[in-house]
Amino acid sequence: IHAGTGGVGMAAIHLAQSRGLTVFATCSIKKRQHLKEMFGLKEYQIADSRSDAFVQTILEGTNQRGVDAALNQLSGALQTATLRCMAPGGNFCEIGKYDIMQ
């Protein structure tokens, strides 16, 4: 879940946790503590949203499998990086662009 400390991100984390799902989220470095306190996320579940370093965090946290679903609002190279985090058959939900192909 990208932008985990934003309104949509926090709602998505809450919904995922209420269904028993393991969550990985990105946010700015200065907002990491908020995700730990509010949602009980561990350090390994939180990655930097400002670089593609989140790919390494997610792949390590999933034993190289990737995630089953991604809620994306990043663009350009970071959007492509998110696709590298997907498990086979995973679902990619884009909420940041109205036409992802352009």
VMD Tcl script that draws the C-alpha trace (Angstrom):
set ca {
  {0.00 0.00 0.00}
  {1.73 3.14 -1.19}
  {1.33 6.38 0.76}
  {0.31 4.43 3.84}
  {-0.04 7.56 5.98}
  {-2.46 9.27 3.59}
  {-6.22 8.97 3.89}
  {-6.63 6.24 1.25}
  {-3.55 4.42 2.50}
  {-4.70 4.33 6.11}
  {-8.16 3.13 5.04}
  {-6.57 0.40 2.92}
  {-4.30 -0.73 5.76}
  {-7.26 -0.86 8.14}
  {-9.34 -2.86 5.66}
  {-6.51 -5.29 4.89}
  {-5.73 -5.87 8.56}
  {-9.40 -6.39 9.38}
  {-9.32 -9.26 6.89}
  {-6.18 -10.76 8.44}
  {-3.83 -9.81 5.62}
  {-0.14 -9.02 6.04}
  {0.48 -5.42 5.03}
  {3.52 -3.74 3.54}
  {3.29 0.03 3.23}
  {5.38 2.91 1.99}
  {5.65 6.39 3.42}
  {8.19 9.14 3.93}
  {10.92 8.35 6.44}
  {9.60 10.85 8.97}
  {6.15 9.16 9.03}
  {7.31 5.58 9.70}
  {6.62 5.84 13.42}
  {3.02 6.74 12.72}
  {2.45 3.45 10.88}
  {4.08 1.52 13.71}
  {1.99 3.18 16.39}
  {-1.35 3.33 14.58}
  {-1.32 -0.06 12.85}
  {1.34 -2.07 14.66}
  {3.44 -2.47 11.52}
  {6.97 -3.74 12.05}
  {10.06 -2.07 10.61}
  {10.34 -4.71 7.86}
  {6.79 -3.91 6.70}
  {7.48 -0.22 6.05}
  {9.50 1.13 3.14}
  {10.53 4.49 1.77}
  {8.09 5.88 -0.78}
  {10.62 8.29 -2.30}
  {12.88 5.72 -3.99}
  {12.66 2.23 -5.45}
  {14.27 0.82 -2.29}
  {10.79 -0.45 -1.39}
  {11.25 -3.24 -3.94}
  {14.06 -4.78 -1.88}
  {12.09 -4.34 1.37}
  {9.01 -6.06 -0.04}
  {10.85 -8.90 -1.75}
  {12.88 -9.61 1.38}
  {9.73 -9.46 3.52}
  {7.94 -11.95 1.28}
  {10.88 -14.35 0.80}
  {11.21 -13.12 -2.81}
  {7.60 -14.09 -3.60}
  {6.16 -10.59 -3.91}
  {2.75 -9.33 -2.89}
  {-0.66 -10.60 -3.95}
  {-2.08 -7.10 -4.29}
  {-0.68 -3.60 -4.66}
  {-2.52 -0.32 -4.23}
  {-0.46 2.09 -6.30}
  {-0.44 5.84 -6.70}
  {3.15 6.28 -7.77}
  {4.13 7.21 -11.30}
  {6.98 6.72 -13.74}
  {9.89 4.56 -12.62}
  {8.34 4.01 -9.18}
  {5.16 2.69 -10.78}
  {7.25 0.22 -12.77}
  {9.16 -0.69 -9.60}
  {5.86 -1.57 -7.95}
  {5.18 -4.08 -10.71}
  {8.46 -5.83 -9.80}
  {6.98 -6.43 -6.32}
  {4.04 -8.45 -7.60}
  {3.69 -12.17 -6.94}
  {2.65 -14.31 -9.92}
  {-1.04 -13.71 -10.52}
  {-1.05 -10.71 -8.18}
  {-3.49 -7.82 -8.54}
  {-2.24 -4.30 -9.30}
  {-4.71 -1.52 -8.51}
  {-3.77 1.92 -9.86}
  {-5.48 4.85 -8.18}
  {-3.18 7.68 -9.22}
  {-3.60 7.89 -12.99}
  {-6.77 7.91 -14.99}
  {-5.08 6.26 -17.99}
  {-2.20 4.07 -16.91}
  {-1.11 3.41 -20.48}
  {-0.25 7.05 -21.22}
}
mol new
graphics top color blue
foreach p $ca { graphics top sphere $p radius 0.5 }
foreach p [lrange $ca 0 end-1] q [lrange $ca 1 end] { graphics top cylinder $p $q radius 0.2 }
display resetview
